[in-house]
Amino acid sequence: MTFAYYRFPNERIYTAIRQFDDNVERLSSFEDLNGKEGFVMAPFRISESTPLLLLRPDTIVRKSVQCDVDFEESAFFGNDVCNEHEMYGRVFALFHEKLVDGSFSKIVLSRCACEEAACRLYPYKLFMRACVLYPRMFVALVSTPVSGTWLMSTPETLLEKTGEGWHTMALAGTMRLGSDDTDTALEARKLKADISEWSRKNIMEQRYVAKYIEECLEHYALNLRISAPYSRRAGFVKHLSTDFLFDLKEGEGIGNLIGELHPTPAVCGIPKQAAFDFITRNESYERAYYSGFAGPLSCGGMTRLYVTLRCMSIMGRKVELYAGGGLLKDSEKQNEWLETEAKMETMRKCLAIKRI
């Protein structure tokens, strides 16, 4: 079955797209998205096993989110956290060495954690739980014979068309939410451009991303407007964010711009190509569609693409959760591990895990 359910931030309506057959269009490059329309499911790295996919919207239905969804705990077998931690430590040391010797200014290290339920999981129920739990985030459930089934609840916009033109963001740096991080308090700090609570490491991590995006947009954008960095809430954590609003130069294709932006340093590193190659060779697993992007492309006149973060792949009773963090040379292993755990909590909350 081929479908995508998605709900935009701060909306109570979700959209269900279905393709009548399972012959999903495979594209070989991001430039191939120029002039296309449908629902995009993009991997971190385009390959034979993880192609760039475009779902054809044979039917489009909009429905209300079910706010009374069941949150009863589900029984899960214990996972081997010690082994996961040990493996993460080995790869962290390899990545960190390249930061210390100056090969990279920043590089993103991610990990995958497996969970197994005692009974069958129902993806649609998990999607509804995510919609209720995370009203400020883009929530999507995507299933194709090629990609498998993925659920995401992501805070990061890759590219979208708004009433003010086009919009993207630089989202990086992570802290757990504090007791005083109410919506009102976060908005007040945004208006004052107050980021004094953030560490130098987090500020530098986000600044690398913002600089990279600004340099990319120089070739494609007119009337570029850049916000000051501010704190953006995302589930149980918050991030530093900078917004970019712009008009697209005449004759420039969206696919070309996407190819420049993706993967941003928020999920890859600096310098981009060297970090990308190092990640694909040395991470302990294949990212697949984690840290890719997804969303409608020119679908009903709308383009809103989001980076595939806070996500999991669903395989019957088993799920794989994904999370990562940006490393600088002063990064500490335990802090980075705890950051990935905090990010995985987004999907674990949807699973309502009860250990057995």
Order of alpha helices (4+ residues) and beta strands (2+ residues): beta-beta-beta-beta-beta-beta-beta-alpha-beta-alpha-beta-beta-beta-beta-alpha-alpha-beta-beta-beta-alpha-beta-alpha-beta-beta-beta-beta-alpha-beta
